[in-house]
């Protein structure tokens, strides 16, 4: 799964875009490799053949209009072009997206922009398997290493004559239908809070590196300058949280806090990192209405 630390917007990326679905199914129709290329169907006009060639550009199979492979192609093309609503409408996240106004959608702009920037210029589709109203499409997409492409599988389901990409499981899909747009907000809060804890642990590691190099504990800008912490921690734009390190005992000790930038939207829990007398870190959290957690 493709993921970059501290990019909170990637809660969408993690659950939608680069998921590799493990699956097995009996197949009634399969198209792989170069099968079907240069073999126009009987009765096709020159314009139809040209359109199919354009849809299939960069892929290893011929892509039929409105097929599962075409749905995947259009999905990634829409993401790359930052047509986020159109892209999400091709997935089972549509009920959540439908409830978002254009203004609300802009609140997720950072999230989706980060996704768009990672979509390859051309997504190579190399396989399509259709079995009744389910399908699997394989494509080369970024994996654990963002600089390398991996063959990933995308599940689809036919609904009302159209194919949709299954980005979440049945349980999450039921929650989406129940919660609508609130699903996005709740998921973002959960992810921000989880990442805030990880960043606080990163602070522990960064402070350790600072002392190993012969210095005292340092504040966040200095740790970022030394590349001990990611630059994202300097603002709440992508993390959703405001982080602060307070030095004590002339720099020989410290504690850190993480506070929601917008309570109820980017997070609910406030966090406090303390180091005990044995140099063991402790991270506590509490929903205190978005206030900084006190020692």
C-alpha positions as CSV (number, residue, x, y, z in Angstrom):
1,X,0.0,0.0,0.0
2,X,1.4,3.4,-1.0
3,X,1.8,5.7,1.9
4,X,4.0,8.6,3.0
5,X,4.5,9.4,6.7
6,X,2.6,12.4,8.1
7,X,0.5,13.1,5.0
8,X,-2.8,12.9,6.7
9,X,-4.7,13.3,3.5
10,X,-3.5,9.8,2.7
11,X,-6.3,8.4,4.8
12,X,-8.0,8.5,1.4
13,X,-4.9,7.1,-0.4
14,X,-4.7,4.2,2.1
15,X,-8.3,3.2,1.8
16,X,-9.0,4.1,-1.8
17,X,-6.3,4.5,-4.3
18,X,-3.5,2.0,-3.9
19,X,-5.2,-0.9,-2.2
20,X,-4.2,-4.3,-3.5
21,X,-7.2,-6.6,-3.2
22,X,-6.4,-10.2,-2.5
23,X,-9.0,-12.3,-4.3
24,X,-9.9,-15.5,-6.1
25,X,-12.8,-16.2,-8.3
26,X,-14.0,-18.4,-11.1
27,X,-13.9,-16.5,-14.4
28,X,-16.2,-16.4,-17.3
29,X,-14.3,-13.8,-19.3
30,X,-10.6,-12.8,-19.0
31,X,-8.5,-10.4,-21.0
32,X,-4.8,-10.3,-20.3
33,X,-1.5,-9.4,-21.9
34,X,-1.9,-8.3,-25.6
35,X,-5.0,-10.5,-26.2
36,X,-7.5,-8.8,-28.4
37,X,-5.1,-6.1,-29.7
38,X,-5.4,-5.3,-33.4
39,X,-8.5,-7.4,-33.7
40,X,-11.4,-4.9,-34.1
41,X,-14.8,-6.5,-33.5
42,X,-17.1,-7.1,-36.5
43,X,-19.2,-4.1,-37.4
44,X,-17.0,-1.5,-35.7
45,X,-16.6,1.8,-37.4
46,X,-13.2,3.4,-37.9
47,X,-14.2,6.0,-35.3
48,X,-15.0,3.3,-32.8
49,X,-11.7,1.5,-33.4
50,X,-9.9,4.8,-33.0
51,X,-11.7,5.6,-29.7
52,X,-10.8,2.1,-28.4
53,X,-7.2,2.6,-29.4
54,X,-7.2,6.0,-27.5
55,X,-8.7,4.3,-24.4
56,X,-6.1,1.5,-24.6
57,X,-3.1,3.9,-25.0
58,X,-0.4,2.8,-22.6
59,X,-2.1,-0.4,-21.6
60,X,-1.4,-4.0,-22.5
61,X,-5.0,-4.9,-23.3
62,X,-7.7,-3.4,-25.5
63,X,-10.2,-1.5,-23.3
64,X,-13.8,-1.6,-24.2
65,X,-16.0,1.4,-23.4
66,X,-17.7,1.3,-20.0
67,X,-15.8,-2.0,-19.2
68,X,-14.2,-2.6,-15.8
69,X,-10.9,-1.7,-17.2
70,X,-12.3,1.5,-18.7
71,X,-13.8,2.4,-15.3
72,X,-10.3,2.0,-13.7
73,X,-8.8,4.1,-16.5
74,X,-11.3,6.9,-16.1
75,X,-11.0,6.8,-12.3
76,X,-7.2,7.4,-12.3
77,X,-7.4,9.9,-15.2
78,X,-10.0,11.9,-13.2
79,X,-7.8,11.8,-10.1
80,X,-4.8,12.9,-12.0
81,X,-6.8,15.8,-13.5
82,X,-8.1,16.6,-10.0
83,X,-11.7,15.9,-10.9
84,X,-12.2,14.4,-7.5
85,X,-16.0,14.3,-7.4
86,X,-16.1,12.5,-10.8
87,X,-13.4,10.0,-9.6
88,X,-15.2,9.2,-6.3
89,X,-18.5,8.7,-8.1
90,X,-16.9,5.7,-9.8
91,X,-16.4,4.0,-6.4
92,X,-18.5,2.7,-3.5
93,X,-17.6,5.9,-1.7
94,X,-20.1,7.8,-3.8
95,X,-22.7,8.1,-1.0
96,X,-20.2,10.0,1.1
97,X,-19.1,12.2,-1.7
98,X,-22.6,13.1,-2.8
99,X,-23.3,14.8,0.5
100,X,-20.3,17.1,0.3
101,X,-20.9,20.6,-1.0
102,X,-18.2,22.2,-3.2
103,X,-17.1,24.2,-0.2
104,X,-16.9,21.2,2.0
105,X,-15.0,19.3,-0.7
106,X,-12.4,22.1,-0.7
107,X,-11.7,21.1,3.0
108,X,-10.2,17.9,1.6
109,X,-8.3,19.6,-1.2
110,X,-4.9,19.0,0.4
111,X,-5.9,15.3,0.9
112,X,-6.9,14.7,-2.7
113,X,-4.2,16.9,-4.3
114,X,-1.6,14.7,-2.6
115,X,-3.3,11.7,-4.2
116,X,-3.4,13.3,-7.6
117,X,0.3,14.1,-7.6
118,X,1.1,10.4,-7.2
119,X,-1.0,9.1,-10.1
120,X,1.3,8.1,-13.0
121,X,1.0,10.0,-16.3
122,X,-0.4,6.8,-17.8
123,X,-1.7,4.0,-15.7
124,X,-0.8,0.7,-17.5
125,X,-3.7,-1.7,-17.3
126,X,-2.5,-5.3,-18.0
127,X,-5.5,-7.5,-17.1
128,X,-9.2,-7.7,-16.8
129,X,-11.2,-10.6,-15.4
130,X,-15.1,-10.5,-15.4
131,X,-17.3,-13.0,-13.6
132,X,-21.0,-12.2,-13.8
133,X,-21.4,-8.9,-11.9
134,X,-17.9,-8.8,-10.4
135,X,-14.6,-8.0,-11.9
136,X,-10.9,-7.7,-11.2
137,X,-8.6,-5.3,-13.1
138,X,-4.8,-5.4,-12.7
139,X,-2.7,-2.3,-13.2
140,X,0.8,-1.1,-12.5
141,X,0.6,1.4,-9.6
142,X,2.9,2.8,-6.9
143,X,3.3,0.3,-4.1
144,X,5.2,0.5,-0.8
145,X,8.0,2.2,-2.6
146,X,6.5,5.3,-4.2
147,X,9.2,5.3,-6.8
148,X,8.4,1.8,-8.1
149,X,5.3,0.5,-9.8
150,X,3.8,-2.8,-8.7
151,X,1.0,-5.0,-10.3
152,X,-2.0,-4.3,-8.1
153,X,-5.5,-5.7,-8.3
154,X,-8.7,-3.6,-8.2
155,X,-12.1,-5.1,-7.5
156,X,-15.2,-3.9,-9.1
157,X,-19.0,-4.6,-8.9
158,X,-21.7,-4.0,-11.5
159,X,-24.5,-1.8,-10.3
160,X,-27.4,-0.6,-12.5
161,X,-25.5,-1.5,-15.6
162,X,-22.3,0.4,-14.5
163,X,-19.1,-0.8,-12.9
164,X,-17.9,0.7,-9.7
165,X,-14.6,0.3,-7.9
166,X,-14.8,-1.3,-4.5
167,X,-12.5,0.9,-2.3
168,X,-13.8,-0.3,1.1
169,X,-15.2,-3.5,2.5
170,X,-18.9,-4.3,3.1
171,X,-18.8,-3.1,6.7
172,X,-17.3,0.3,5.8
173,X,-19.7,0.5,2.8
174,X,-22.6,0.1,5.2
175,X,-21.2,2.8,7.4
176,X,-20.8,5.1,4.4
177,X,-24.4,4.7,3.4
178,X,-25.5,5.4,7.0
179,X,-23.2,8.3,7.7
180,X,-22.9,10.0,4.3
181,X,-20.3,12.8,4.2
182,X,-19.7,12.4,8.0
183,X,-17.8,9.2,7.1
184,X,-15.0,11.3,5.5
185,X,-14.8,13.6,8.5
186,X,-14.7,10.8,11.1
187,X,-12.1,8.9,9.1
188,X,-9.9,12.0,8.8
189,X,-10.1,12.6,12.5
190,X,-9.2,9.0,13.3
191,X,-6.2,9.2,10.9
192,X,-5.0,12.5,12.2
193,X,-5.1,11.3,15.8
194,X,-3.3,8.1,14.9
195,X,-0.6,10.1,13.0
196,X,-0.3,12.6,15.8
197,X,0.8,9.8,18.1
198,X,3.3,8.5,15.6
199,X,4.7,12.0,15.2
200,X,5.1,12.3,18.9
201,X,7.1,9.1,18.9
202,X,9.1,10.5,16.1
203,X,9.9,13.4,18.4
204,X,11.3,10.9,20.9
205,X,13.5,9.4,18.3
206,X,14.6,12.8,17.0
207,X,15.6,14.0,20.5
208,X,17.6,10.9,21.0
209,X,19.5,11.6,17.8
210,X,20.1,15.1,18.9
211,X,21.7,14.0,22.2
212,X,23.7,11.3,20.5
213,X,25.3,13.9,18.3
214,X,26.4,15.7,21.5
215,X,23.8,18.3,21.8
216,X,20.9,19.0,24.2
217,X,17.3,18.5,23.5
218,X,16.0,20.8,20.8
219,X,12.8,22.5,19.7
220,X,10.9,21.5,16.6
221,X,12.5,23.9,14.0
222,X,16.0,22.8,15.0
223,X,15.1,19.1,14.7
224,X,13.5,19.7,11.3
225,X,16.6,21.6,10.2
226,X,18.7,18.5,11.1
227,X,16.3,16.3,9.2
228,X,15.4,14.5,12.4
229,X,11.7,15.4,11.9
230,X,9.6,15.8,8.7
231,X,8.9,19.4,7.7
232,X,5.1,18.7,7.8
233,X,5.3,19.0,11.6
234,X,5.9,22.7,11.3
235,X,2.3,23.4,10.4
236,X,-1.1,21.8,10.7
237,X,-1.8,21.9,6.9
238,X,-1.3,18.2,6.4
239,X,-1.1,16.9,10.0
240,X,-4.2,18.5,11.3
241,X,-2.4,19.1,14.6
242,X,-0.2,21.8,16.2
243,X,2.9,20.4,17.7
244,X,5.1,22.0,20.4
245,X,8.2,21.0,22.3
246,X,8.9,22.8,25.6
247,X,12.4,22.5,26.9
248,X,13.0,22.3,30.6
249,X,16.1,22.1,32.9
250,X,18.2,24.2,30.5
251,X,17.5,21.9,27.6
252,X,18.3,18.7,29.5
253,X,14.6,17.8,29.6
254,X,11.5,18.4,27.5
255,X,7.8,17.6,27.0
256,X,5.7,17.9,23.9
257,X,2.1,18.5,23.0
258,X,-0.1,17.9,20.0
259,X,-3.4,19.8,19.8
260,X,-6.1,19.7,17.1
261,X,-5.8,22.7,14.7
262,X,-9.6,22.7,14.3
263,X,-11.3,20.8,17.1
264,X,-14.0,18.4,15.7
265,X,-12.7,18.7,12.2
266,X,-9.0,17.8,12.2
267,X,-9.0,16.0,15.5
268,X,-10.6,15.7,18.9
269,X,-8.0,14.3,21.3
270,X,-5.1,16.4,22.7
271,X,-1.8,14.7,23.4
272,X,1.0,15.1,25.9
273,X,4.4,13.4,25.6
274,X,6.5,13.3,28.8
275,X,9.8,11.6,29.6
276,X,10.1,10.1,33.1
277,X,13.1,9.9,35.3
278,X,14.2,6.7,33.7
279,X,14.1,8.3,30.2
280,X,11.0,6.3,29.3
281,X,8.5,8.2,27.1
282,X,4.8,8.3,28.0
283,X,2.1,9.6,25.6
284,X,-1.3,10.5,27.2
285,X,-4.4,11.8,25.4
286,X,-7.7,13.3,26.3
287,X,-10.6,15.0,24.6
288,X,-10.6,18.3,26.4
289,X,-12.3,20.4,23.8
290,X,-9.3,21.2,21.7
291,X,-7.2,22.8,24.5
292,X,-3.5,22.1,25.0
293,X,-3.0,19.2,27.4
294,X,-1.3,20.3,30.5
295,X,1.4,18.5,32.5
